[in-house]
Amino acid sequence: MKLSSVLSNTVSVTGRAILEALVAGERDRERLADLARGKARSKIPALIEALDGDFTPHHAFMVRHYLDEIDQLNSVATAFDSRIAALLGEHQADLDNLDTIPGIGRLAAEIIAETGGDMTRFASAQHLASWIGVCPGQNESAGVNKSGRTRPGNSNLKRLLGTAAMAAVRNKDSYLAIFFRRISARRGGRRAMVAVMHKLAIAIWHVLHDHTAYRDLGADYFARRDPKRAIRRMIKEANSLGLTVRFDPITAG
């Protein structure tokens, strides 16, 4: 029998029903295939063909054992989920605020679990970033600061921030996406991603410390911060295309 060649999940509703029937003694292929539910019913002809084979009492014993083991693991997972929900109940406001940080989303509960949600443990946002291990090391020579490797830290949180950073930079019209592109143009994608992870750590500290939602600085943040530099960059890009531009202030109409 090759049930897995038809069903991607052999312990789905359809797969479980067929396996339970086989364990109970059913061997008629058509009756077994007719247990299919939902979209799997369109696969009944393929199921009939896949169920052509021997299913011995020993097979039934082993399948029963594995199904019971799966049920036991599911029961344990449910118990832990309930316990986690109970422990996080008092942090619901913090979870909601963390969810406003780009890329965090479903990772909020894990961040609370790793940090405890109490930012008084960390004197500043930089202390949290250093504890996680997303602060670049210092490498100074002859008065010149060079890039250093990130320090060891909380590997679980570093992994979570890496996942969040990759999701955050996909929003092309956000501050973090523009920040990533600016850094990657000078320092490369890997260093830029670490820089975004550092920014996320800073945001997490402020959100949990101040009990407030995240506020995106906007894709135009750098242009607003330094308008003259933004103008010089646009002029340089225009000149590289053989063009010249002139900027005139917009008069209130």
C-alpha positions as CSV (number, residue, x, y, z in Angstrom):
1,M,0.0,0.0,0.0
2,K,1.2,3.5,-0.9
3,L,-1.3,5.8,0.8
4,S,1.3,8.6,1.1
5,S,1.6,8.7,-2.7
6,V,-1.9,10.1,-2.8
7,L,-2.3,11.9,0.5
8,S,0.4,14.5,1.5
9,N,-0.6,14.0,5.1
10,T,-1.5,10.4,6.0
11,V,-2.8,11.5,9.5
12,S,-5.2,14.1,8.1
13,V,-9.0,13.6,8.5
14,T,-9.1,11.3,5.4
15,G,-5.8,9.5,6.2
16,R,-6.7,8.9,9.8
17,A,-10.1,7.5,8.9
18,I,-8.6,5.1,6.4
19,L,-5.9,4.0,8.8
20,E,-8.4,3.5,11.7
21,A,-10.6,1.4,9.4
22,L,-7.6,-0.7,8.3
23,V,-6.7,-1.3,12.0
24,A,-10.3,-2.3,12.7
25,G,-10.1,-5.0,10.0
26,E,-11.6,-3.3,6.8
27,R,-9.8,-4.5,3.7
28,D,-12.2,-3.5,0.9
29,R,-10.4,-0.9,-1.2
30,E,-13.5,0.9,-2.4
31,R,-15.0,1.2,1.0
32,L,-11.8,2.4,2.4
33,A,-11.4,5.0,-0.4
34,D,-15.0,6.1,0.2
35,L,-13.9,7.4,3.7
36,A,-12.2,10.3,1.9
37,R,-13.4,13.7,3.0
38,G,-13.4,17.2,1.4
39,K,-11.1,17.7,-1.5
40,A,-9.7,14.2,-1.0
41,R,-12.9,12.8,-2.5
42,S,-11.6,13.8,-5.9
43,K,-8.7,11.4,-5.3
44,I,-10.9,8.3,-4.7
45,P,-9.8,6.5,-7.9
46,A,-6.1,7.1,-7.0
47,L,-6.8,6.0,-3.4
48,I,-8.4,2.7,-4.6
49,E,-5.2,2.0,-6.6
50,A,-2.9,3.1,-3.7
51,L,-4.8,0.8,-1.3
52,D,-4.0,-2.3,-3.4
53,G,-1.6,-4.3,-1.2
54,D,-1.3,-6.5,1.9
55,F,-2.1,-5.2,5.4
56,T,-1.2,-7.8,8.0
57,P,-2.1,-8.1,11.6
58,H,1.4,-6.9,12.5
59,H,0.9,-3.8,10.3
60,A,-2.3,-3.2,12.2
61,F,-0.4,-3.5,15.5
62,M,2.3,-1.0,14.5
63,V,-0.2,1.5,13.0
64,R,-2.2,1.4,16.2
65,H,1.0,2.0,18.2
66,Y,2.0,5.0,16.0
67,L,-1.5,6.5,16.0
68,D,-1.6,6.3,19.8
69,E,1.8,7.9,20.0
70,I,0.7,10.7,17.8
71,D,-2.4,11.2,20.0
72,Q,-0.2,11.3,23.1
73,L,2.2,13.9,21.6
74,N,-0.8,16.0,20.5
75,S,-2.2,15.8,24.0
76,V,1.1,17.0,25.5
77,A,1.3,19.9,22.9
78,T,-2.2,20.9,23.8
79,A,-1.3,20.9,27.5
80,F,1.7,23.1,26.9
81,D,-0.2,25.5,24.7
82,S,-2.8,25.9,27.5
83,R,0.0,26.5,30.1
84,I,1.7,29.0,27.8
85,A,-1.6,30.9,27.2
86,A,-2.2,31.0,31.0
87,L,1.3,32.4,31.7
88,L,1.1,35.0,28.9
89,G,-2.4,36.1,29.9
90,E,-1.0,39.0,32.0
91,H,1.1,40.1,29.0
92,Q,-1.7,40.4,26.5
93,A,-1.1,44.2,26.1
94,D,2.6,43.7,25.5
95,L,1.9,41.0,23.0
96,D,-0.4,43.3,21.1
97,N,2.2,46.1,21.1
98,L,4.9,43.7,20.0
99,D,2.7,42.6,17.1
100,T,2.9,46.2,15.7
101,I,6.7,45.9,15.1
102,P,7.3,44.8,11.5
103,G,8.2,41.2,11.2
104,I,7.5,40.3,14.8
105,G,3.9,39.1,14.6
106,R,3.6,35.5,15.8
107,L,7.1,35.6,17.3
108,A,5.8,38.0,20.1
109,A,5.0,35.2,22.5
110,E,8.5,33.7,22.1
111,I,10.1,37.1,22.7
112,I,8.1,37.5,25.9
113,A,9.2,33.9,27.0
114,E,12.9,34.6,26.4
115,T,13.0,38.1,28.0
116,G,10.3,37.7,30.6
117,G,8.8,40.8,29.2
118,D,10.4,42.9,32.0
119,M,12.7,45.5,30.5
120,T,13.8,46.8,33.9
121,R,16.4,44.0,33.7
122,F,18.1,46.0,31.0
123,A,19.3,49.5,31.7
124,S,18.8,50.6,28.1
125,A,17.8,49.4,24.7
126,Q,21.5,49.0,23.9
127,H,21.9,46.6,26.9
128,L,19.1,44.4,25.5
129,A,20.7,44.4,22.0
130,S,24.0,43.5,23.6
131,W,22.4,40.7,25.6
132,I,20.8,39.2,22.5
133,G,24.1,39.5,20.6
134,V,23.2,41.9,17.8
135,C,25.6,44.7,18.7
136,P,28.6,44.8,16.4
137,G,31.9,44.4,18.3
138,Q,34.3,47.2,18.6
139,N,37.5,47.0,16.5
140,E,39.5,50.3,16.7
141,S,43.0,50.8,15.2
142,A,44.9,54.1,14.9
143,G,41.7,56.0,15.8
144,V,39.7,54.3,13.0
145,N,36.7,52.3,13.9
146,K,36.4,49.1,11.9
147,S,33.6,46.6,11.7
148,G,33.7,43.8,14.2
149,R,31.8,40.6,14.6
150,T,28.6,40.5,16.7
151,R,29.1,39.2,20.2
152,P,27.8,35.9,21.6
153,G,24.3,36.3,23.1
154,N,20.9,34.6,23.4
155,S,20.9,32.3,20.4
156,N,17.2,31.8,20.5
157,L,16.4,35.5,20.4
158,K,19.0,36.1,17.7
159,R,17.3,33.4,15.5
160,L,13.9,35.0,16.1
161,L,15.2,38.5,15.2
162,G,16.8,37.1,12.1
163,T,13.5,35.7,11.0
164,A,11.7,39.0,11.9
165,A,14.3,41.1,10.1
166,M,13.9,39.1,6.8
167,A,10.1,39.7,7.0
168,A,10.4,43.4,8.0
169,V,12.5,44.4,5.0
170,R,10.0,43.0,2.5
171,N,7.8,46.0,3.1
172,K,9.5,48.3,0.6
173,D,7.8,51.5,1.9
174,S,8.9,51.1,5.6
175,Y,11.8,52.7,7.5
176,L,13.5,49.4,8.1
177,A,13.4,48.5,4.4
178,I,15.0,51.8,3.4
179,F,17.5,51.4,6.2
180,F,18.4,47.9,5.0
181,R,19.0,49.1,1.5
182,R,21.2,52.0,2.6
183,I,23.4,49.8,4.7
184,S,23.5,46.9,2.2
185,A,24.7,49.3,-0.5
186,R,27.8,50.2,1.5
187,R,28.4,47.2,3.7
188,G,26.7,44.2,2.1
189,G,23.5,42.3,2.7
190,R,24.6,40.2,5.7
191,R,25.8,43.2,7.7
192,A,22.7,45.2,6.8
193,M,20.5,42.3,8.1
194,V,22.4,42.4,11.4
195,A,21.8,46.2,11.5
196,V,18.1,45.6,11.0
197,M,18.1,43.0,13.8
198,H,19.7,45.6,16.1
199,K,17.0,48.1,15.2
200,L,14.4,45.5,16.0
201,A,16.0,44.8,19.4
202,I,15.9,48.6,20.1
203,A,12.2,48.7,19.1
204,I,11.4,45.7,21.3
205,W,13.0,47.4,24.4
206,H,11.0,50.7,23.9
207,V,7.7,48.9,23.2
208,L,8.0,46.7,26.3
209,H,9.6,49.4,28.5
210,D,7.1,52.2,27.6
211,H,4.1,49.8,27.1
212,T,3.4,51.5,23.8
213,A,2.9,50.4,20.1
214,Y,5.6,50.7,17.5
215,R,5.7,53.8,15.4
216,D,7.3,53.5,12.0
217,L,9.5,56.4,11.1
218,G,8.5,56.2,7.5
219,A,10.3,55.5,4.2
220,D,11.1,59.3,3.9
221,Y,12.8,59.5,7.3
222,F,16.3,59.9,6.0
223,A,15.3,62.5,3.4
224,R,13.4,64.5,6.1
225,R,16.4,64.2,8.5
226,D,18.9,65.5,6.0
227,P,17.2,67.2,3.0
228,K,20.4,68.7,1.6
229,R,22.0,65.2,1.4
230,A,18.9,63.8,-0.2
231,I,19.0,66.6,-2.8
232,R,22.7,66.0,-3.5
233,R,22.0,62.3,-4.0
234,M,19.2,63.0,-6.5
235,I,21.4,65.4,-8.4
236,K,24.2,62.9,-8.5
237,E,21.9,60.2,-9.9
238,A,20.5,62.6,-12.5
239,N,24.0,63.6,-13.5
240,S,25.0,60.0,-14.0
241,L,22.1,59.7,-16.5
242,G,23.4,62.8,-18.3
243,L,20.6,65.0,-16.9
244,T,20.5,68.1,-14.8
245,V,17.8,69.1,-12.3
246,R,16.8,72.2,-10.5
247,F,14.9,72.3,-7.2
248,D,12.4,75.2,-6.5
249,P,10.4,75.5,-3.3
250,I,6.7,74.8,-3.6
251,T,4.8,78.0,-2.9
252,A,1.6,77.8,-0.9
253,G,-1.3,78.2,-3.2
